[in-house]
Amino acid sequence: MQFTLSELAQRLGAELKGNGDQIITGLNTLKSASATQVSFLANASYRSQLADTKAAAVIVNEQMAGEVPCAALVVANPYLVFAQLSQIFDNRPVMVSGIHPSATIAASAQVAEDVKIDANVSIGEHCVIGAGTEIGAGTVIGDHCVLGTDCLLRANVTLYHDVVLGDRVRIHSGAVIGADGFGFAPDKGQWHKIAQLGGVRIGSDVEIGANTCVDRGALGDTVIGDHVILDNLIQIAHNVKIGDGTAIAAHAAIAGSTIIGRHCTIAGCAGITGHLEICDGVHIAGMTVISKSITEPGAWASGTAQMPMQDWRRSATRFRQLDSMAKRLQQLEKRHEGKA
């Protein structure tokens, strides 16, 4: 796969500064790019690598174009154009439709003609598989599931019963959609399971990372909106609702019945307790614990900043002393008021 710089500039809507006949065979980082590859500069912290890059061309904004030592593809948003270029050079094998003979498909299932179903796939009763969909080896799809058009389920994905996917949903290996939520009623030292009677509804253009779990609803459905991206190893509990365009990084966990608004970002290892409402446009920092609803957009964080271990130990000791210090301060204030 190769293109000239002129061809790429036209496809990307970029202004080309340099030799348009240069052949391009791929893309790479500023530090590792070869003389036939394109790189990009979207983060100012990598600016020092620009002068020494061996790339054939670099995607930059107008302000940085004068510093590029080779050809430049000048755009308003270099990171977005890098994403678009990565799609041009995507090396994922082209889908060839067909059903592997080892696949097991229920007689009541409706499967479009132009799908690819790999080895040892199991598709349950009354499922609907949309056109252009690809289902990887070993994937299990339970009864009454619906997959829209052009979905991609990688190997060993599990969809329990009554899961609905929109169009162009991509789910990576090991993900489990529709497992039982953590619902148990305590009585006399024993836990009694609550049947999880809802399902999972996932919108269009959603990506779900490897080993992420989205639990089914206890009564109503767990709902994920359009254009949501979920990283690897995320836990979405029963009856959670996630608004359109929200992005959640790895190891985050959202407890049951919490509602996350539209266009939020939740960083890695963040935890959100149950039955909360997070409004649109909220940005939650890594390792943050959210225990109260958030009604105004903005950035939120908790925990302490990184510091040397010795300093952290002293700070932890002071933290344990805060209550007694506050009481002594109140006593001093009362004495001062009494003397005034």
N, C-alpha and C positions, 0 to 999 in steps of 0.2 A: 504494500500500500504506500503510494507516494503521490505528492502533489507539488506544483510549483508554488512559490510564495504568492504570486499574483492570484492563483486560484484560491488559496486559503484566505487571502485578504478580501476577495470578493464574497466568499461564502460567509465570512465572519463580519462583514461590514466594517472592516478596519481600513485605516489610512496607511498605505505602505510607504515606508521610507527606506529605499535600498533596492537591491537587485531582485526584480520580480521573477527572473528565470531560475533562481536558486531552487534546487530540488529538496523537498522536505520529506523525511521518512518517519518522523515521530515527534514526540515532545518529551521534555525532561526538565529537571531542576537547573537553575543557573549554574550550580557547581558541577553537575554531572553531564550537562548537555554536550553533544558532539556537533560536528560541523554540518550535519544534515538534520538537526533537530531544532525545534522551537522551544523557548522557555518563556517565563512570565515573571513579572515583578508586581506583586499586589500588596506586599507587606514591607514597610520601610526598613524593618530590621534586617532584611536581606540585601539592602542597597549596596553594601560593601562588596558583595559578590558580583555586582554587575560589570565592573571594569575588567575582570579577569575571565568572564564567561567565554566558552568556546562555541556557544550556540550560533546557529545560522541567523536567527532572528529572535527578538524578545518582544513579548506583548507588554506594553506600558501605556500609561496615560500621557497626556500632552505635556505635563510638567516634567516628566522624566525622559522624554524622547531625546533630548539633547545629550544625555549621558550614556546612551546605548552605543557600544563600540562596534556594533554590527547592524544589520537591517533591523528596522523597528516596525511593529504592527501597532499603530496608535489607536487606542479606544478609550471610551469613557470609564469602563469598568473592567480592568484586566482580569480579575478573578472570574467574573462571569464569562468572559470570552475564553479563558482557559478551560472552563467547564464545557463550553460549546465545542472547543477544539478536541477535548478528550473524547467526545462522542464521535467525532469524525474518525479518530484513530482507534476506536473501541475494537479490541481484538477478541471479544467474545464470539465463539463459533456461531455462525448464522443458523437460525432455526430451520430445520427441515421437518415439515409436518409428518406425522405418522404415529401409530400406536404400537408400542413394543408388545410382542406376543405374551410376555409374562405379566403384563398389567391385568388387574382384575377390575372390571367395570360392571356395576349393577345394571341389570336389564332396563330398569326404569330411569336410568340416568340419561340426560340429554347432552351430547357432546358434539360441538361444532366440527365440521369436516377438517378445517385447516388448523388443527392443534397438534402439539407434540407431547406425547405421554411416554415417559421413559420406563425402564425396567422396574418391575415390582411395585408399581404404583397401585394403590387401592382407592377406588372411587365408589362411594356408598349409594344407597337408594335415593332416587328422586333428586339427584344433584343436577346442576346446570353448569356446563363449562363453556365459556364464551369463545368466540372466534379469535385466532391468533395467540391463544394462551399456551404456555409451555410449563409442563409439570415434571420436575426432576425426579430421579430415581429414588425409590423408597418412600415417596411421599404418601401420606394417608389422608384422605378426605372423607369425613364422616357423612352420614345421611343428611339430606335436605340442605346441602351447602350450595351456594350460588357464586360463581366466579364470572366477572365481567370479561370484556374483550382485552386482549393483549396483556394478560397477567403473566407473571413469571414467578413460579414457586421453585426454588432451588431444591436440591436433594434433601430428603429426610425432613421435610416440613410436615407438621401435623395440624390438621384442621378438625376439631371435634364437630359434632352435629350442629346444624343451624348456625352456620357462619356465612355471612354475605360479604363479598368483596366487590368493590366498584371496578372501574376500568383502569388498566395500567398499574395494577398493584404489584409490587415486587416484595417477596418474602424470602429471606435468606435461611440457610440450612439450620436445622435445630430449633427453629421458632415453633412455638405451640400457641395456637389461637383457639380459644374456647374451652380451655380447661376449667374445672370447677374453681369458683372463688373460695376464699378462706372463710366459710360460713359454718359456724358450730354454735350450738346452744349449750351452756354449762348447766349441770344439775347434779348435785350431790357427788362432786368430784369426778364426774364423767362428762365427756363431750358428745353431744348428739348432732349428727350431721344434718345440715339444712340443704335440701335438694336445690340445686342451682337451675332455675327454670327458664332463665332468659337466654339470649344468644349474644352474638357479636356482630356489629355492623361497621364495616370499614369503607370509607369513601374512595374516591378515585385519586390516582397519582400519589399513592402512599407507598413509602418504603419502610420495611420492618427488618431490623438487623438480626444477625445470627443469635440463637438461643434467647431471644426475647419472648416473654410470655404475656399474652393478653387474655385475662380470664373472662368467662362468660358472665352475664348478669345473674343476680339472684332471682329477681322477678322481671324487671325490664331488661333492656339490652345494654351492654357496654358499647360505646359509640366512639369511633375515631373519624374525624372529619376529612375533607379533601386536603391534599398537598401536605399531609403530616409526615414527618420523617422521624423514625425511632431508631436509635443506635442499637448496638449489640447489648445483650444482657440487661435488659430493662424489665421491670415488673409493673404491669398495669393491672390493678385489681378490679374486682367485679363492680359493674355499674359506673365506672369512671367514664367521663365524657371529655374528649379532647377536641378543641376547636380547630378550624381550618388553618393550615399554614404553621402550626406549632412544631418546634424541633426539640427533641429530648436526647441528651447524650447518655453514654453508657453508664450502667449501674444505678441509674436513677430508679426510684420506686415511688409509686403513687398508690395510696391506700384507697379503700373502697368508697364509692359514691362521691368522690371529689370531681368537681367540674373545672377543667382548665380552659381558659379562653382562647381566642384566636391570636395567631402570630406571637405566641410566647416562645421563649427559649429557656430550657431547663438544663443546666450544666451537669457534668458527671457526678455521680454519687449523691446527688440531692435527694432528699426525702420529703414527701408531702403527706401529711396525715389525712385521715378520712373525713368525709362529709364537709369539705371546705369548698369555697368558690374562689377561683383565681380569675381576675378580670382579663380582658384583652391587653396585649402589649406588655406583659410582665416578663422580666428577665431575672432568673434565679441563678445565683453563682454556685460553683461547685462546692460540694460538701455541706450545702445549706439545708437546714431543717425548717420546714414551714409548718407551723402548728395553728395558725389563724388565717382566716380568709383575707384575701388582698383585694381591695376595691378600687385602687388607683394604679394606673400603669407606671412602670419604672423598674429600677434595679433593686434587688433584695439579696441580702447575704446574712449569714450567721457564722459563729465560730470565731477562732482567733487566727491572726495572721502568722505566717511562717516566721520562726525565730530560732536561734541556737538553743539546744536542749537545756543548757544551764539557765538561760534566761526564761525559758518556758516553765521550768520547775519553780523558779522564784515567783513567776506570775501566777502559777497554779496555787501556790501557797497563799498569795495575797487574795486570790479569788475565794478561797475557803474562809478567809478572815473578813470578807466584805460585810457579812451580817453583823458581826460584833462591832466592826468599825462604824457602820451606819448607826447602830444604837448609841455608841459613845458620842458620835457627832450630834445626834439629837439631844442627848443630855447636855452637851456643851452649849448648844443653841438655846436650850431652855434656861440654863444658868445665865447666859449672856442677856437674854430677854428680861430675866428677873432683876438684873443689875441695872438695866437701862432706865 
